[in-house]
């Protein structure tokens, strides 16, 4: 994987612009298509790729019990495996969010075989909208219920760059 790092001029180089006013959380993106997302849970890194080329790299925070694959509702784990970005939420409780297609049929079957629910509602998202929740999140490194969290300015960029249907691979 090519790890070329873009400096502060990355927004300009990648064709990002604010849509509407300066305060808008919605941006436009005119750069190369994001063809896939790779999350390395151990390194706490997310990569947006155009084929094999890294377009952007982000530090991420995970579920409160991040080791291993998410198996059950409430286990605090972030999934591992290959899924799709399948929805977007502009009115998220976490600034903006992109949905991940967890659980798949295999995840559902395993949880049911164990007599449990697989959980769901896994997203890449920004910081909590509420001040109290934001302060709580900043006190611990992995704080989500199983999602992937980034800073608000980063989710704005990701939200503009990533299309529904994009493949996302989450690795240990």
Secondary structure, 3 states (H helix, E strand, C coil): CECCCCCCCHHHHCCEEECCCCCCCCEEECCCCCCEEEEECCCCEEEEEECCEEEEEEECECECCCCCCCCCCCCCCCCCEEEEEEEEECCCCCCCEEEECCCCHHHHHHHHHCCCCCCCCCEEECCCCCHHHHHHHHCCCCCECCCEECCHHHHHHHHHHCCCCCEEEEEC
